[in-house]
Amino acid sequence: MTAWSVVGFAGTGLFASRWLVQLHGAHRAGRSVVTPAFWAISLCGSLLQAIYFGLGPHLDEVGLLGSALPFLTSLYNLVLALKAREPLLSPPPSTRNVAQTRS
């Protein structure tokens, strides 16, 4: 396994693991929510994928372009969450009262 494979697998693994974070947040809130941690993991995973597709052993324009929108969307949403000072793993404020009753 090459170092580039490690970067590619790490990006894909991070990008896929965000769904576990989303599932955890939804379970705690008792409804569908997206936590700031979801956006942070999405940002890191899409960045690693972009690095792999753009700088890896062979240029993959399709993969590089495919990682651009998730990166930008994740960055935008994470900035909004940080400006609102939302805790990383906590459900958004609009769902906290539901989450507290389930805990």
N, CA, C and O atoms as CSV, one atom per row, in Angstrom:
chain,resi,resn,atom,element,x,y,z
A,1,MET,N,N,0.863,-1.178,0.000
A,1,MET,CA,C,0.000,0.000,0.000
A,1,MET,C,C,0.905,1.235,0.000
A,1,MET,O,O,1.855,1.327,0.777
A,2,THR,N,N,0.592,2.166,-0.877
A,2,THR,CA,C,1.393,3.383,-0.990
A,2,THR,C,C,0.868,4.449,-0.019
A,2,THR,O,O,-0.224,4.328,0.537
A,3,ALA,N,N,1.671,5.485,0.163
A,3,ALA,CA,C,1.237,6.607,1.002
A,3,ALA,C,C,0.001,7.267,0.403
A,3,ALA,O,O,-0.873,7.729,1.136
A,4,TRP,N,N,-0.077,7.312,-0.928
A,4,TRP,CA,C,-1.250,7.901,-1.576
A,4,TRP,C,C,-2.500,7.076,-1.311
A,4,TRP,O,O,-3.589,7.630,-1.161
A,5,SER,N,N,-2.355,5.774,-1.253
A,5,SER,CA,C,-3.498,4.920,-0.916
A,5,SER,C,C,-3.986,5.214,0.502
A,5,SER,O,O,-5.190,5.246,0.757
A,6,VAL,N,N,-3.046,5.427,1.418
A,6,VAL,CA,C,-3.414,5.764,2.796
A,6,VAL,C,C,-4.201,7.072,2.821
A,6,VAL,O,O,-5.213,7.171,3.515
A,7,VAL,N,N,-3.742,8.081,2.069
A,7,VAL,CA,C,-4.464,9.359,2.006
A,7,VAL,C,C,-5.857,9.145,1.427
A,7,VAL,O,O,-6.836,9.666,1.960
A,8,GLY,N,N,-5.952,8.389,0.351
A,8,GLY,CA,C,-7.250,8.121,-0.269
A,8,GLY,C,C,-8.194,7.366,0.649
A,8,GLY,O,O,-9.363,7.729,0.779
A,9,PHE,N,N,-7.691,6.314,1.288
A,9,PHE,CA,C,-8.522,5.544,2.215
A,9,PHE,C,C,-8.915,6.369,3.439
A,9,PHE,O,O,-10.038,6.257,3.931
A,10,ALA,N,N,-7.986,7.202,3.933
A,10,ALA,CA,C,-8.306,8.052,5.094
A,10,ALA,C,C,-9.410,9.041,4.742
A,10,ALA,O,O,-10.334,9.247,5.528
A,11,GLY,N,N,-9.319,9.648,3.576
A,11,GLY,CA,C,-10.360,10.583,3.147
A,11,GLY,C,C,-11.701,9.897,2.995
A,11,GLY,O,O,-12.722,10.409,3.453
A,12,THR,N,N,-11.702,8.742,2.355
A,12,THR,CA,C,-12.947,7.997,2.168
A,12,THR,C,C,-13.498,7.524,3.501
A,12,THR,O,O,-14.708,7.574,3.726
A,13,GLY,N,N,-12.624,7.066,4.388
A,13,GLY,CA,C,-13.074,6.617,5.712
A,13,GLY,C,C,-13.674,7.750,6.534
A,13,GLY,O,O,-14.726,7.585,7.152
A,14,LEU,N,N,-13.009,8.894,6.540
A,14,LEU,CA,C,-13.550,10.053,7.257
A,14,LEU,C,C,-14.878,10.497,6.661
A,14,LEU,O,O,-15.835,10.779,7.383
A,15,PHE,N,N,-14.922,10.556,5.345
A,15,PHE,CA,C,-16.136,11.008,4.680
A,15,PHE,C,C,-17.294,10.063,4.985
A,15,PHE,O,O,-18.427,10.509,5.164
A,16,ALA,N,N,-17.021,8.768,5.044
A,16,ALA,CA,C,-18.065,7.789,5.348
A,16,ALA,C,C,-18.444,7.803,6.831
A,16,ALA,O,O,-19.608,7.586,7.166
A,17,SER,N,N,-17.485,8.054,7.720
A,17,SER,CA,C,-17.762,8.005,9.159
A,17,SER,C,C,-18.684,9.125,9.624
A,17,SER,O,O,-19.274,9.033,10.700
A,18,ARG,N,N,-18.814,10.171,8.830
A,18,ARG,CA,C,-19.698,11.272,9.219
A,18,ARG,C,C,-21.130,10.795,9.386
A,18,ARG,O,O,-21.901,11.398,10.132
A,19,TRP,N,N,-21.494,9.723,8.703
A,19,TRP,CA,C,-22.860,9.205,8.822
A,19,TRP,C,C,-23.089,8.605,10.203
A,19,TRP,O,O,-24.212,8.640,10.707
A,20,LEU,N,N,-22.049,8.056,10.823
A,20,LEU,CA,C,-22.187,7.558,12.197
A,20,LEU,C,C,-22.410,8.713,13.164
A,20,LEU,O,O,-23.189,8.592,14.110
A,21,VAL,N,N,-21.727,9.833,12.929
A,21,VAL,CA,C,-21.913,11.019,13.758
A,21,VAL,C,C,-23.339,11.560,13.594
A,21,VAL,O,O,-23.976,11.951,14.572
A,22,GLN,N,N,-23.828,11.579,12.362
A,22,GLN,CA,C,-25.183,12.053,12.105
A,22,GLN,C,C,-26.198,11.135,12.779
A,22,GLN,O,O,-27.175,11.608,13.359
A,23,LEU,N,N,-25.973,9.836,12.704
A,23,LEU,CA,C,-26.871,8.876,13.352
A,23,LEU,C,C,-26.902,9.092,14.862
A,23,LEU,O,O,-27.969,9.056,15.475
A,24,HIS,N,N,-25.741,9.314,15.456
A,24,HIS,CA,C,-25.659,9.580,16.902
A,24,HIS,C,C,-26.427,10.851,17.274
A,24,HIS,O,O,-27.183,10.861,18.245
A,25,GLY,N,N,-26.232,11.916,16.503
A,25,GLY,CA,C,-26.936,13.169,16.779
A,25,GLY,C,C,-28.437,13.021,16.632
A,25,GLY,O,O,-29.199,13.555,17.439
A,26,ALA,N,N,-28.866,12.305,15.613
A,26,ALA,CA,C,-30.298,12.094,15.400
A,26,ALA,C,C,-30.895,11.257,16.531
A,26,ALA,O,O,-32.007,11.522,16.990
A,27,HIS,N,N,-30.157,10.258,16.969
A,27,HIS,CA,C,-30.640,9.421,18.072
A,27,HIS,C,C,-30.796,10.243,19.355
A,27,HIS,O,O,-31.799,10.117,20.056
A,28,ARG,N,N,-29.812,11.076,19.656
A,28,ARG,CA,C,-29.882,11.910,20.859
A,28,ARG,C,C,-31.016,12.917,20.794
A,28,ARG,O,O,-31.654,13.204,21.807
A,29,ALA,N,N,-31.271,13.461,19.596
A,29,ALA,CA,C,-32.310,14.487,19.452
A,29,ALA,C,C,-33.694,13.886,19.269
A,29,ALA,O,O,-34.699,14.562,19.488
A,30,GLY,N,N,-33.753,12.635,18.875
A,30,GLY,CA,C,-35.047,12.008,18.639
A,30,GLY,C,C,-35.651,12.380,17.285
A,30,GLY,O,O,-36.819,12.096,17.022
A,31,ARG,N,N,-34.862,13.009,16.441
A,31,ARG,CA,C,-35.293,13.347,15.085
A,31,ARG,C,C,-34.061,13.629,14.241
A,31,ARG,O,O,-32.946,13.677,14.760
A,32,SER,N,N,-34.254,13.810,12.973
A,32,SER,CA,C,-33.139,14.036,12.072
A,32,SER,C,C,-32.477,15.390,12.345
A,32,SER,O,O,-33.139,16.427,12.309
A,33,VAL,N,N,-31.180,15.375,12.615
A,33,VAL,CA,C,-30.398,16.591,12.833
A,33,VAL,C,C,-29.018,16.409,12.201
A,33,VAL,O,O,-28.587,15.290,11.922
A,34,VAL,N,N,-28.352,17.511,11.988
A,34,VAL,CA,C,-26.974,17.479,11.497
A,34,VAL,C,C,-26.134,18.272,12.494
A,34,VAL,O,O,-26.335,19.475,12.657
A,35,THR,N,N,-25.199,17.606,13.158
A,35,THR,CA,C,-24.352,18.249,14.164
A,35,THR,C,C,-23.155,18.917,13.492
A,35,THR,O,O,-22.801,18.562,12.368
A,36,PRO,N,N,-22.530,19.882,14.168
A,36,PRO,CA,C,-21.310,20.487,13.624
A,36,PRO,C,C,-20.195,19.462,13.373
A,36,PRO,O,O,-19.383,19.640,12.465
A,37,ALA,N,N,-20.155,18.395,14.172
A,37,ALA,CA,C,-19.133,17.364,13.952
A,37,ALA,C,C,-19.298,16.715,12.578
A,37,ALA,O,O,-18.307,16.363,11.939
A,38,PHE,N,N,-20.525,16.555,12.126
A,38,PHE,CA,C,-20.783,16.021,10.792
A,38,PHE,C,C,-20.101,16.881,9.741
A,38,PHE,O,O,-19.464,16.366,8.822
A,39,TRP,N,N,-20.240,18.211,9.884
A,39,TRP,CA,C,-19.641,19.119,8.908
A,39,TRP,C,C,-18.118,19.119,9.021
A,39,TRP,O,O,-17.428,19.217,8.006
A,40,ALA,N,N,-17.584,19.013,10.236
A,40,ALA,CA,C,-16.125,18.988,10.419
A,40,ALA,C,C,-15.526,17.732,9.782
A,40,ALA,O,O,-14.500,17.805,9.105
A,41,ILE,N,N,-16.165,16.588,10.000
A,41,ILE,CA,C,-15.675,15.337,9.411
A,41,ILE,C,C,-15.817,15.390,7.893
A,41,ILE,O,O,-14.929,14.937,7.172
A,42,SER,N,N,-16.917,15.935,7.408
A,42,SER,CA,C,-17.120,16.072,5.962
A,42,SER,C,C,-16.024,16.943,5.344
A,42,SER,O,O,-15.499,16.630,4.275
A,43,LEU,N,N,-15.690,18.031,6.023
A,43,LEU,CA,C,-14.656,18.938,5.539
A,43,LEU,C,C,-13.308,18.221,5.444
A,43,LEU,O,O,-12.629,18.300,4.420
A,44,CYS,N,N,-12.928,17.528,6.505
A,44,CYS,CA,C,-11.643,16.813,6.515
A,44,CYS,C,C,-11.614,15.697,5.469
A,44,CYS,O,O,-10.632,15.543,4.743
A,45,GLY,N,N,-12.696,14.925,5.399
A,45,GLY,CA,C,-12.746,13.831,4.431
A,45,GLY,C,C,-12.697,14.318,3.000
A,45,GLY,O,O,-11.976,13.750,2.180
A,46,SER,N,N,-13.451,15.359,2.681
A,46,SER,CA,C,-13.444,15.860,1.304
A,46,SER,C,C,-12.105,16.519,0.962
A,46,SER,O,O,-11.666,16.464,-0.187
A,47,LEU,N,N,-11.454,17.141,1.951
A,47,LEU,CA,C,-10.133,17.717,1.711
A,47,LEU,C,C,-9.117,16.616,1.397
A,47,LEU,O,O,-8.341,16.742,0.450
A,48,LEU,N,N,-9.120,15.539,2.185
A,48,LEU,CA,C,-8.193,14.435,1.916
A,48,LEU,C,C,-8.480,13.791,0.564
A,48,LEU,O,O,-7.553,13.424,-0.159
A,49,GLN,N,N,-9.756,13.655,0.220
A,49,GLN,CA,C,-10.089,13.095,-1.085
A,49,GLN,C,C,-9.606,14.019,-2.206
A,49,GLN,O,O,-9.080,13.547,-3.214
A,50,ALA,N,N,-9.780,15.319,-2.035
A,50,ALA,CA,C,-9.314,16.269,-3.053
A,50,ALA,C,C,-7.795,16.192,-3.213
A,50,ALA,O,O,-7.285,16.254,-4.332
A,51,ILE,N,N,-7.080,16.060,-2.109
A,51,ILE,CA,C,-5.625,15.923,-2.171
A,51,ILE,C,C,-5.251,14.654,-2.931
A,51,ILE,O,O,-4.364,14.665,-3.783
A,52,TYR,N,N,-5.932,13.573,-2.614
A,52,TYR,CA,C,-5.660,12.306,-3.295
A,52,TYR,C,C,-5.952,12.411,-4.790
A,52,TYR,O,O,-5.126,12.019,-5.614
A,53,PHE,N,N,-7.124,12.939,-5.139
A,53,PHE,CA,C,-7.496,13.023,-6.557
A,53,PHE,C,C,-6.650,14.036,-7.324
A,53,PHE,O,O,-6.395,13.853,-8.514
A,54,GLY,N,N,-6.216,15.095,-6.659
A,54,GLY,CA,C,-5.459,16.133,-7.343
A,54,GLY,C,C,-3.964,15.932,-7.359
A,54,GLY,O,O,-3.296,16.325,-8.315
A,55,LEU,N,N,-3.424,15.323,-6.309
A,55,LEU,CA,C,-1.973,15.185,-6.196
A,55,LEU,C,C,-1.488,13.750,-6.167
A,55,LEU,O,O,-0.284,13.498,-6.145
A,56,GLY,N,N,-2.416,12.812,-6.166
A,56,GLY,CA,C,-2.074,11.391,-6.057
A,56,GLY,C,C,-1.340,10.860,-7.265
A,56,GLY,O,O,-0.881,11.624,-8.114
A,57,PRO,N,N,-1.233,9.543,-7.337
A,57,PRO,CA,C,-0.432,8.919,-8.392
A,57,PRO,C,C,-0.928,9.219,-9.809
A,57,PRO,O,O,-0.142,9.197,-10.757
A,58,HIS,N,N,-2.190,9.491,-9.953
A,58,HIS,CA,C,-2.713,9.890,-11.266
A,58,HIS,C,C,-3.848,10.896,-11.035
A,58,HIS,O,O,-4.712,10.699,-10.181
A,59,LEU,N,N,-3.819,11.957,-11.806
A,59,LEU,CA,C,-4.822,13.012,-11.671
A,59,LEU,C,C,-6.194,12.467,-12.046
A,59,LEU,O,O,-6.361,11.837,-13.090
A,60,ASP,N,N,-7.176,12.717,-11.177
A,60,ASP,CA,C,-8.552,12.284,-11.435
A,60,ASP,C,C,-9.436,13.521,-11.355
A,60,ASP,O,O,-9.873,13.920,-10.276
A,61,GLU,N,N,-9.694,14.123,-12.521
A,61,GLU,CA,C,-10.478,15.362,-12.563
A,61,GLU,C,C,-11.895,15.157,-12.056
A,61,GLU,O,O,-12.456,16.036,-11.400
A,62,VAL,N,N,-12.476,14.006,-12.353
A,62,VAL,CA,C,-13.850,13.720,-11.925
A,62,VAL,C,C,-13.914,13.638,-10.395
A,62,VAL,O,O,-14.798,14.231,-9.776
A,63,GLY,N,N,-12.994,12.917,-9.800
A,63,GLY,CA,C,-12.951,12.814,-8.343
A,63,GLY,C,C,-12.654,14.153,-7.682
A,63,GLY,O,O,-13.235,14.490,-6.650
A,64,LEU,N,N,-11.746,14.912,-8.285
A,64,LEU,CA,C,-11.395,16.226,-7.753
A,64,LEU,C,C,-12.599,17.158,-7.782
A,64,LEU,O,O,-12.889,17.834,-6.795
A,65,LEU,N,N,-13.296,17.194,-8.903
A,65,LEU,CA,C,-14.484,18.027,-9.012
A,65,LEU,C,C,-15.590,17.526,-8.076
A,65,LEU,O,O,-16.323,18.322,-7.488
A,66,GLY,N,N,-15.702,16.206,-7.946
A,66,GLY,CA,C,-16.720,15.623,-7.074
A,66,GLY,C,C,-16.507,15.928,-5.607
A,66,GLY,O,O,-17.465,15.905,-4.834
A,67,SER,N,N,-15.285,16.212,-5.200
A,67,SER,CA,C,-15.024,16.540,-3.799
A,67,SER,C,C,-15.125,18.036,-3.518
A,67,SER,O,O,-15.092,18.449,-2.359
A,68,ALA,N,N,-15.248,18.849,-4.562
A,68,ALA,CA,C,-15.283,20.310,-4.378
A,68,ALA,C,C,-16.566,20.781,-3.709
A,68,ALA,O,O,-16.508,21.564,-2.761
A,69,LEU,N,N,-17.719,20.326,-4.177
A,69,LEU,CA,C,-18.983,20.779,-3.597
A,69,LEU,C,C,-19.149,20.339,-2.147
A,69,LEU,O,O,-19.540,21.156,-1.314
A,70,PRO,N,N,-18.866,19.061,-1.807
A,70,PRO,CA,C,-18.952,18.696,-0.391
A,70,PRO,C,C,-17.997,19.512,0.487
A,70,PRO,O,O,-18.342,19.860,1.617
A,71,PHE,N,N,-16.800,19.817,-0.026
A,71,PHE,CA,C,-15.851,20.617,0.738
A,71,PHE,C,C,-16.418,22.003,1.014
A,71,PHE,O,O,-16.414,22.461,2.157
A,72,LEU,N,N,-16.908,22.675,-0.029
A,72,LEU,CA,C,-17.423,24.032,0.133
A,72,LEU,C,C,-18.678,24.071,1.011
A,72,LEU,O,O,-18.828,24.965,1.844
A,73,THR,N,N,-19.570,23.107,0.824
A,73,THR,CA,C,-20.787,23.041,1.640
A,73,THR,C,C,-20.445,22.788,3.100
A,73,THR,O,O,-21.021,23.408,3.995
A,74,SER,N,N,-19.509,21.877,3.340
A,74,SER,CA,C,-19.102,21.569,4.713
A,74,SER,C,C,-18.435,22.764,5.372
A,74,SER,O,O,-18.703,23.067,6.535
A,75,LEU,N,N,-17.569,23.440,4.633
A,75,LEU,CA,C,-16.893,24.623,5.168
A,75,LEU,C,C,-17.905,25.697,5.540
A,75,LEU,O,O,-17.822,26.270,6.626
A,76,TYR,N,N,-18.843,25.974,4.674
A,76,TYR,CA,C,-19.871,26.989,4.919
A,76,TYR,C,C,-20.679,26.652,6.176
A,76,TYR,O,O,-20.869,27.505,7.042
A,77,ASN,N,N,-21.152,25.411,6.271
A,77,ASN,CA,C,-21.972,25.017,7.412
A,77,ASN,C,C,-21.172,24.977,8.707
A,77,ASN,O,O,-21.701,25.317,9.765
A,78,LEU,N,N,-19.911,24.571,8.643
A,78,LEU,CA,C,-19.082,24.559,9.842
A,78,LEU,C,C,-18.809,25.980,10.326
A,78,LEU,O,O,-18.823,26.232,11.531
A,79,VAL,N,N,-18.565,26.903,9.415
A,79,VAL,CA,C,-18.371,28.307,9.795
A,79,VAL,C,C,-19.623,28.855,10.476
A,79,VAL,O,O,-19.526,29.545,11.491
A,80,LEU,N,N,-20.801,28.551,9.921
A,80,LEU,CA,C,-22.056,28.992,10.554
A,80,LEU,C,C,-22.192,28.426,11.963
A,80,LEU,O,O,-22.586,29.141,12.884
A,81,ALA,N,N,-21.868,27.148,12.135
A,81,ALA,CA,C,-21.973,26.508,13.447
A,81,ALA,C,C,-20.979,27.124,14.434
A,81,ALA,O,O,-21.311,27.339,15.599
A,82,LEU,N,N,-19.773,27.403,13.971
A,82,LEU,CA,C,-18.771,28.004,14.859
A,82,LEU,C,C,-19.156,29.429,15.241
A,82,LEU,O,O,-18.956,29.842,16.383
A,83,LYS,N,N,-19.705,30.180,14.294
A,83,LYS,CA,C,-20.170,31.533,14.616
A,83,LYS,C,C,-21.277,31.503,15.655
A,83,LYS,O,O,-21.361,32.395,16.499
A,84,ALA,N,N,-22.127,30.485,15.600
A,84,ALA,CA,C,-23.224,30.330,16.568
A,84,ALA,C,C,-22.736,29.673,17.856
A,84,ALA,O,O,-23.515,29.473,18.788
A,85,ARG,N,N,-21.445,29.336,17.908
A,85,ARG,CA,C,-20.818,28.694,19.080
A,85,ARG,C,C,-21.529,27.403,19.478
A,85,ARG,O,O,-21.709,27.118,20.662
A,86,GLU,N,N,-21.927,26.632,18.477
A,86,GLU,CA,C,-22.561,25.345,18.739
A,86,GLU,C,C,-21.505,24.335,19.164
A,86,GLU,O,O,-20.437,24.271,18.556
A,87,PRO,N,N,-21.784,23.541,20.201
A,87,PRO,CA,C,-20.853,22.470,20.586
A,87,PRO,C,C,-20.710,21.471,19.442
A,87,PRO,O,O,-21.668,21.209,18.714
A,88,LEU,N,N,-19.526,20.922,19.289
A,88,LEU,CA,C,-19.224,20.064,18.151
A,88,LEU,C,C,-20.137,18.846,18.052
A,88,LEU,O,O,-20.608,18.516,16.963
A,89,LEU,N,N,-20.390,18.185,19.154
A,89,LEU,CA,C,-21.178,16.949,19.115
A,89,LEU,C,C,-22.621,17.116,19.552
A,89,LEU,O,O,-23.369,16.139,19.591
A,90,SER,N,N,-23.012,18.294,19.870
A,90,SER,CA,C,-24.366,18.528,20.356
A,90,SER,C,C,-25.323,18.759,19.190
A,90,SER,O,O,-24.942,19.337,18.172
A,91,PRO,N,N,-26.576,18.302,19.344
A,91,PRO,CA,C,-27.569,18.648,18.320
A,91,PRO,C,C,-27.745,20.158,18.252
A,91,PRO,O,O,-27.470,20.853,19.230
A,92,PRO,N,N,-28.199,20.676,17.116
A,92,PRO,CA,C,-28.435,22.111,16.990
A,92,PRO,C,C,-29.399,22.616,18.062
A,92,PRO,O,O,-30.206,21.838,18.572
A,93,PRO,N,N,-29.332,23.917,18.419
A,93,PRO,CA,C,-30.162,24.466,19.493
A,93,PRO,C,C,-31.652,24.192,19.329
A,93,PRO,O,O,-32.348,23.993,20.324
A,94,SER,N,N,-32.149,24.178,18.115
A,94,SER,CA,C,-33.584,23.971,17.910
A,94,SER,C,C,-34.043,22.584,18.329
A,94,SER,O,O,-35.244,22.354,18.474
A,95,THR,N,N,-33.112,21.651,18.528
A,95,THR,CA,C,-33.487,20.283,18.901
A,95,THR,C,C,-33.028,19.894,20.294
A,95,THR,O,O,-33.285,18.771,20.726
A,96,ARG,N,N,-32.356,20.785,21.010
A,96,ARG,CA,C,-31.799,20.409,22.314
A,96,ARG,C,C,-32.868,20.034,23.331
A,96,ARG,O,O,-32.660,19.118,24.127
A,97,ASN,N,N,-34.002,20.717,23.323
A,97,ASN,CA,C,-35.021,20.374,24.307
A,97,ASN,C,C,-35.534,18.948,24.078
A,97,ASN,O,O,-35.869,18.253,25.038
A,98,VAL,N,N,-35.597,18.510,22.828
A,98,VAL,CA,C,-36.005,17.134,22.542
A,98,VAL,C,C,-34.933,16.171,23.021
A,98,VAL,O,O,-35.247,15.138,23.613
A,99,ALA,N,N,-33.665,16.500,22.769
A,99,ALA,CA,C,-32.562,15.630,23.171
A,99,ALA,C,C,-32.499,15.492,24.686
A,99,ALA,O,O,-32.222,14.403,25.188
A,100,GLN,N,N,-32.746,16.552,25.415
A,100,GLN,CA,C,-32.658,16.497,26.867
A,100,GLN,C,C,-33.743,15.611,27.459
A,100,GLN,O,O,-33.507,14.961,28.478
A,101,THR,N,N,-34.911,15.564,26.861
A,101,THR,CA,C,-35.978,14.729,27.386
A,101,THR,C,C,-35.713,13.265,27.121
A,101,THR,O,O,-36.251,12.414,27.830
A,102,ARG,N,N,-34.891,12.932,26.109
A,102,ARG,CA,C,-34.585,11.549,25.775
A,102,ARG,C,C,-33.413,11.027,26.592
A,102,ARG,O,O,-33.269,9.812,26.732
A,103,SER,N,N,-32.574,11.894,27.136
A,103,SER,CA,C,-31.357,11.470,27.847
A,103,SER,C,C,-31.679,10.832,29.173
A,103,SER,O,O,-30.771,10.421,29.896
